[in-house]
Amino acid sequence: MSRYARKRENPPVKPVKRIEVSDKNRKGKLALIVILLALGVTLIAVSVTQMLTTPPGWETIQVSGDISESCAGDFVFLYLLGDGDKAANLEQREITQLYTQAAADAFRMFHEEKLFDGVHNVAYLNRHPNEEVEIPAALYAAFSLFEESGNRALYAAPLYREYVGLFMSEEDWAAKMYDPNQSQEQADYFREVLAFTTDENAVSLKLLGNNRVKLQVSEAYLQYAAEKEIAAFIDFYWMKNAFVADYLADAMIGSGYTKGTISSFDGFSRNLDGSDRSYELNIFNREKDNIFLAGAMSYSGVKSFVSLRNYPMSDLAVQLYYRWADGSYTSCHIDPADGLSKSAINDFTGYSRSLSCGEVLMSLYGIFVADALDMDAVENLPQKGVETVYCQNRGIITSDPAVKISGLYNKDGVSYTWLSTK
């Protein structure tokens, strides 16, 4: 934890002024409408024709046993049971067992603080710098994406703990102690840390092949870390659930379970369903203290979604955002070059038919974590396999010609329009 950190019991997320929810009537259909955490994924046109011990139809899959060492608490897993040859109750048992194991494995693998017997995870690497270590394949694949994209956000770990202290603060006076924009002491500390974290000669994760890595840390950085009680050199922080979502989705797909969707509270989702079944993505837009459900995007088929927001949509996001007394927000989206919280736009969603959540995130990172929106970069995303949907001037802008927008918000003098770029 941070140099100034204090424990905080049940820290509340300060609410936005208004969240509007669509009241559209889907007459003639038995519709299953589920808002999946921050993503707002909804499912439509689902019929349930028979009842068994476990009735066929859409069911939220829960892990069995103790959830304290599982990442399942960050996710909602919705699955269409009994749609194939297996009975719904048998399929539910099999999926539950698989999901329980995958969620526990992901929790241990990506954990940045706890060590587990036989698991060379992020915490293990931080405690064994300059040693060659064999790690799980999924963790190696995640590290590879950072290397391929040239993204050094992993190495900003010491700064992330400072931002957690800011986000856990109860009053502005306390939050300012952690903010490099408002505390000279903190700004000086950030400059010292950045001298190491931005230098590949001071810290770098070498990928050696065959799932073997070495976290190389210079002697000067090791000494500085010991003086400042820095325990972590690498950390996925807010990005972690992108890779966890991929791990969970791949576990399901690998076992043949593809009629579902997995979504995290912080905006990462994998739709496993390759059929033409219709889904919807709720599109939110923040205007100062107001959060509007601007509309809904219909789609079908396998998709990986990354929805980035500079404000919380869940109480689980308490360590990712802080709302100042003037209504402004500081978010977890840190530019690794200068250590400052940045977001070019309040809400930005990218998705892909062929790429994973981790790959989509790497494509969006430099666009979202910026001082201003680079429209040329946004317009080039479809060439990389990433489509986008976002709001500007109360217009919903979509790049994908295959999607449709419905349920446009129009109330109390506020209205949204659909502006397709195709």
VENZI-V172386 format. One record per helix or strand of 2 or more residues. SS is the DSSP state (h for helix, s for strand). FROM is the first residue (numbers start at 0). LEN is the number of residues. Records with the same first field share a line. If there is no record, write none. Layout:
SS=FROM-LEN + FROM-LEN
This chain:
s=17-2 + 40-3 + 56-4 + 74-7 + 131-3 + 202-7 + 211-6 + 259-5 + 267-4 + 278-9 + 289-10 + 302-7 + 320-3 + 328-3 + 346-6 + 386-6 + 394-4 + 403-3 + 409-2 + 413-2 + 416-4
h=36-3 + 70-4 + 87-23 + 121-6 + 136-13 + 152-15 + 171-4 + 183-14 + 218-10 + 236-18 + 314-5 + 356-12 + 374-10
